[in-house]
Structures are given as structure tokens and as C-alpha cells.
Amino acid sequence: MITFDPFWELMRERKITVYNLEYSYGLNPADISRLKHNHNYTMNSLDRFCNLFHCQPGDLIVYQNQGEIYLPEQLLLPLRNS
């Protein structure tokens, strides 16, 4: 699962509050809620955040493994012999 935990850590380090996000940086409350609840974001939104906060995507998101995911056999492609 991808989380925005690094984003919130960055905000703490820079002393940027949720209030600042809305009123100083122009994020709407729905965007802030999506960040808080780790909802999906587009690459355009990540690009906008990187531009806004002068950072890299890795400063905003992190992948946390929630265990292995197994695909049904019919979805697996057979290996080709070279």
C-alpha cells in the first residue's frame, strides 16, 4: 500500500499545518482529506505537490508491503523458453 506518511513528516519538519495547506498553499479540504486517508492521487497531483513543496516524490509517498499478493493461476503468463 502506498501511504502519504512521508508527506505528513515533511509538513511537521517544515512546520506547515493543515490550516496552512488550505489557506497558504491553496489545497482544498477534499485534497487534504484524501492525503490523510491515503486515497489515490494522480501523477499530476504528485507533480503539483513536488513543485509546490520543492521536493521529490519519495519525500511524499512510501510503499509499505502489506503481505504477498497471489494471482490466480489463469492470470499468470507461462514462461517462454528462449
Helices and strands as residue ranges (DSSP letters): E 2-3, H 5-13, H 18-23, H 29-36, H 43-53, G 57-59, E 62-63, G 73-75
